[in-house]
C-alpha cells in the first residue's frame, strides 16, 4: 500500500498548489471563458500559507491534494479543497477534510462553512454537509454557488 500523509504546506509550494487547484477545476466541464476567470481568482499564496491553515495531502511523496481553512470562532471557513484529477476517488479529499475538521475542533470552531463548486456538492454532502443557502459569485454575474456547512458539535 502506498503511504499517504497530510502535512502543513510550505510557502515555497504556493505556485505548485495554485497549479494543482486549477488542474482540479479544469477537470470539470467549464468552458475557456470560465477557466480564464478561474485562473485569475483561484490562488493559494505564500501569504495564505503563512496566515491560515493550509494542508497538503501526499501519496507516495507526491502532493495530490490541498486545502485552506480560515479559522474564526464559532465558524471556520473552508476556502479551498482541491484534489489533483488523477487522485480523484482515492480518498484524498476525505482525508484532507477530516484533518481540517479535527484542527477546526481543536481551535474551538463549532462548524465549517464553505461555498461549494456545484460539481463538488455531492462530495461534501456525503461527508455530512447541509445546504444553508446560496452564494452569488461577484466575478461571474449570474453564477451562484451552494453554501454548505458541517456541524463539528459532538453527537
C-alpha positions in Angstrom: 0.0 0.0 0.0 1.3 3.5 -0.9 1.9 5.7 2.1 -0.3 8.8 2.4 0.4 11.8 4.6 -1.4 15.1 5.4 1.0 17.9 6.4 1.2 21.7 6.5 2.0 23.4 3.3 5.3 25.3 2.9 5.3 28.9 1.5 7.6 27.8 -1.4 4.8 25.4 -2.6 2.3 28.2 -3.3 2.7 28.3 -7.1 2.6 24.5 -7.4 -0.5 24.3 -5.1 -2.3 27.0 -7.2 -1.5 25.0 -10.3 -2.9 21.8 -8.7 -6.1 23.8 -7.8 -6.5 24.9 -11.4 -6.0 21.4 -12.7 -8.7 20.2 -10.4 -11.1 22.9 -11.6 -10.3 22.1 -15.2 -11.4 18.5 -14.5 -15.0 19.7 -14.7 -16.7 20.8 -18.0 -16.0 24.5 -17.8 -15.5 26.5 -20.9 -12.5 28.6 -21.7 -14.2 31.9 -20.6 -14.9 30.4 -17.1 -11.4 29.0 -16.9 -10.0 32.4 -17.7 -11.8 33.8 -14.7 -10.7 30.9 -12.5 -7.0 31.4 -13.5 -7.4 35.0 -12.1 -9.3 34.1 -8.9 -8.1 30.6 -7.8 -4.8 31.2 -6.0 -3.1 29.8 -2.9 -0.4 32.3 -2.0 2.5 32.3 0.4 0.6 34.7 2.5 -2.3 32.2 2.7 0.1 29.6 3.8 1.7 31.9 6.4 -1.6 33.2 7.8 -4.1 30.3 7.6 -4.2 26.5 8.0 -3.1 25.2 4.6 -2.7 21.4 4.4 -1.5 19.2 1.6 -2.1 15.5 1.0 0.7 13.4 -0.3 0.6 9.9 -1.8 3.9 8.2 -2.1 5.7 11.6 -1.6 3.8 13.4 -4.3 1.4 16.2 -3.5 -2.1 15.3 -4.8 -4.4 17.5 -2.7 -4.5 20.8 -0.9 -6.9 22.8 1.2 -7.1 26.1 3.0 -9.1 26.6 6.3 -9.6 30.1 7.8 -10.4 29.5 11.4 -12.5 32.1 13.3 -14.8 31.0 16.0 -17.5 29.9 16.2 -17.1 29.1 12.5 -14.3 28.1 10.3 -14.3 28.7 6.5 -13.0 26.1 4.1 -11.7 28.3 1.3 -10.1 25.7 -0.8 -10.2 21.9 -1.1 -8.6 20.5 -4.3 -7.7 17.1 -5.4 -5.4 16.5 -8.4 -7.6 14.8 -11.1 -5.6 11.5 -11.2 -6.2 11.1 -7.5 -10.0 11.8 -7.5 -11.9 9.0 -6.0 -9.0 7.7 -3.9 -10.0 9.2 -0.5 -7.6 12.3 -0.8 -10.4 14.8 -0.3 -12.0 12.9 2.5 -8.6 12.6 4.4 -7.9 16.3 3.9 -11.4 17.2 5.1 -11.0 15.0 8.2 -7.7 16.7 9.0 -9.4 20.2 8.7 -12.3 19.1 10.8 -10.0 17.8 13.6 -8.0 21.1 13.6 -11.1 23.3 13.5 -12.5 21.4 16.5 -9.2 21.9 18.3 -9.3 25.6 17.6 -12.9 25.8 19.1 -14.9 26.1 15.9 -18.4 24.7 16.0 -18.9 24.3 12.3 -17.1 24.6 8.9 -18.8 26.5 6.2 -17.9 26.8 2.5 -19.0 27.8 -0.9 -19.0 24.7 -3.0 -18.5 24.2 -6.6 -21.7 22.7 -7.9 -19.8 19.7 -9.2 -18.4 19.1 -5.6 -21.6 19.5 -3.7 -22.4 15.7 -3.7 -18.9 15.0 -2.3 -19.5 17.4 0.6 -23.0 16.1 1.3 -21.5 12.5 1.5 -19.3 13.9 4.3 -22.2 15.3 6.1 -22.7 18.8 4.8 -26.0 20.5 4.7 -27.0 23.3 2.4 -27.5 26.6 4.2 -28.0 29.0 1.3 -26.6 30.3 -1.9 -23.5 32.4 -2.6 -23.6 34.7 -5.6 -20.2 34.9 -7.3 -19.1 38.6 -7.9 -16.7 37.8 -10.6 -19.2 35.8 -12.7 -22.6 37.5 -12.9 -25.4 35.0 -12.6 -23.3 32.3 -11.1 -24.5 31.1 -7.7 -22.7 28.5 -5.6 -24.2 26.3 -2.9 -23.4 27.5 0.6 -22.8 24.4 2.8 -21.9 23.8 6.4 -20.7 20.9 8.6 -21.5 20.7 12.2 -18.5 20.0 14.4 -20.6 19.6 17.6 -20.1 16.2 19.2 -23.1 13.9 18.9 
